[in-house]
Amino acid sequence: MWRTTVWIAVLAVGFVPLLAGFSDTFDEELFIKPLPDRFVYSYFQFTTRWELGVNDSLLHTNLVARPLAELFHHFGVQELHLSFTYGLWRYETWGYPVTDAGPGAEVWAWFEPSDQRSSSIDDRWKMLCGTLSGLFCASLSFIDPSNTYEPLHSLRPQTHRFPGQPEPILRYAVLPREIVCTENLTPWAKLLPCRSREGMVSLLVPDSIYASNYHSLGVHIRKLCADAECSQFQLEVKQTVNVVQDLRLFGGPNWSIRKLFSQGMEGSCALATSSNVYLDVTDSSYDVSQKADATIVSLRGGARTVLQRYDVKQFEAIAARGRRAMFNVAVMDKRDPGVIVVAGPPPIYAKRYILGVGQERGKIVTQITNNHWGPLDLVVFETIPWFVPIYLHTLTIRYGEQRLKPAFLHYTPGVQRERPYGLEIGIRIPARTTVELSFDFDYIFLKWQEYPPDANHGHYIPSSIISLLLPSARNYSSVPREAALFRQSFNATQQAGYFLQLRTESLLLTLPTPDFSMPYNVICLACTVVALAFGPIHNISTKRIVAKGKDTGRTSFGEKVKQFFRLKDAAVEEAEVDAPNEQLTGGDGSEDLSAPDTE
């Protein structure tokens, strides 16, 4: 017994410095905001930060998931963004989300331009997408050079930049057809320190998440260096979930956390440094059942936001002294049910659609509306698949009858089956106007093997990205680039502006589709002909032919031949028997009377 005690003490002493050497923290946050038209927006953010020194290695992790750390170690990644999104965010009525993402699967990454690695950037990008495909059970392995692009102006890195340090290399791809399901949520949750057993992640029940109007899973990783050599750096892993739910599906305007996610929360993650729930109560027409731990008033960019903070750690400590309880916040709507609240439009929003008649030529149109009191400078990024050839000379930017001249234009022509079309346009939109950006494209025929299994459903064109700096923070709730936690966005006024990205709708294009029923008809006809031709020949060559007449009493020719030879043999035998008798009778068959009596 005493030996076991000694070994336990030795191991404890040995593990104390090891545990003290890990300088990583984990924070979980939940932001809930009622939307105007009877919708509720919930934003989950799980942030893990890890300080690494000179002698630390990414292969020895504590709170950060080992697979994510190995991505940066093996592929030389400086920053990675991945999202799986279902539905369309309604900017005109809902404002702006904390993190924006386009429909389907979207991934982009910055790579270190190191000459020490034998593989090229394209090879590392292909291997990275294949690894993410297996890690999140997605179709990211279909990403190849034919749907990969490198934008110059739209996407900017969020890591530190030092003088003399080489610029990282960007790769961007999107799969707008990707279907998001629980097979993506399960491996996503396993990357968290507490998995899906406790803390805020326990609220992410698949039945509630995938029954919502809009949901988006995100993984955002970046490497923040302390110096140009990056001998000491911080690895930040941020996992996010955006969910928008319709209260009309829950039977009324009143809601609670248990009602939205089918269960309450027992407590926080044991490994979390902080666990906070923020409820937006800027609209005073709501009554909250539970008293908040603190009320936060955030003044940011001319916008005032009132939030109530609930500390789950403190609730857990109070519940530990009494009976066991589930954390839950209920909200009652005091407004008249017959009154429809119409919210003011955000400073900028966009729409996108296809024009054209027939299957020869069409037009892609993007409408951008500026509701701000002043002009706005923005960048529109369009990535068009190689099977949709566009005409750059048909590009028009106009509002009303006037035409706008772009500030800059970066165009990369596509190559069939090798590279997509890329278009980045910098424009200035006048105040209180709607600008229409359009260009023509052609419908082309594809090879029959290049059509998806449901070819008549159509092909998807990825959503366009609009990037700009907002002068005000109205309807804006994003976290600043230099910050990590959601609470660091409170009172975070930025003099240069508030960076915003919008994603438009992904378009569904119906290309000329061949009649895929013809192969079926040809197969049926060929099989019928082969069956009819093969059957008789097989029967004639393998079966024995026996001709039989209708009259069963008639004798066949063979039987007649056999009977002929049988009768001939019988006659011969009869002649041999009758020869001695002829000698006795005289040869004519009569009896000889003159013969002596032998008796």
Sequence and secondary structure as in RCSB ss.txt:
>XXXX:A:sequence
MWRTTVWIAVLAVGFVPLLAGFSDTFDEELFIKPLPDRFVYSYFQFTTRWELGVNDSLLHTNLVARPLAELFHHF
GVQELHLSFTYGLWRYETWGYPVTDAGPGAEVWAWFEPSDQRSSSIDDRWKMLCGTLSGLFCASLSFIDPSNTYE
PLHSLRPQTHRFPGQPEPILRYAVLPREIVCTENLTPWAKLLPCRSREGMVSLLVPDSIYASNYHSLGVHIRKLC
ADAECSQFQLEVKQTVNVVQDLRLFGGPNWSIRKLFSQGMEGSCALATSSNVYLDVTDSSYDVSQKADATIVSLR
GGARTVLQRYDVKQFEAIAARGRRAMFNVAVMDKRDPGVIVVAGPPPIYAKRYILGVGQERGKIVTQITNNHWGP
LDLVVFETIPWFVPIYLHTLTIRYGEQRLKPAFLHYTPGVQRERPYGLEIGIRIPARTTVELSFDFDYIFLKWQE
YPPDANHGHYIPSSIISLLLPSARNYSSVPREAALFRQSFNATQQAGYFLQLRTESLLLTLPTPDFSMPYNVICL
ACTVVALAFGPIHNISTKRIVAKGKDTGRTSFGEKVKQFFRLKDAAVEEAEVDAPNEQLTGGDGSEDLSAPDTE
>XXXX:A:secstr
 HHHHHHHHHHHHHHHHHHHT EEEEEEEEEEEEETTTEEEEEEEEEEEEEE SS  TTS SSS HHHHHHHHHH
 EEEEEEEEEES   HHHH   SS   SEEEEEEEE   TT SS HHHHHHHHHHHHHHHHTSSGGG  GGGEE 
 SSS    S   TT    EEEEEEETT    HHHHHHHHHTSTTTTTSSGGGG  HHHHTTSSEEEEEEEEEEEE
SSTT SSEEEEEEEEEEEEEEGGGGTSS EEHHHHHSS B    TT SEEEEEEE  SS EEESS  SEEEEEEE
TTEEEEEEEEEHHHHHHHHHHSS   B  EEEE S TT        SEEEEEEEE SSSSEEEEEEEEEE SSS 
EEEEEEEEE TTS EEEEEEEEEETTEE   SEEEEE  BTTTB EEEEEEEEE TTEEEEEEEEEE     GGG
S TTGGG EEE   EEEEEESS TT     TT  SGGGGTT   TT EEEEEE   EEE      THHHHHHHHH
HHHHHHHHHHHHHHHHHS      S TTS  HHHHHHHHHHHHHHHHHHHHHHHHHHHHHTTTT   TTS    
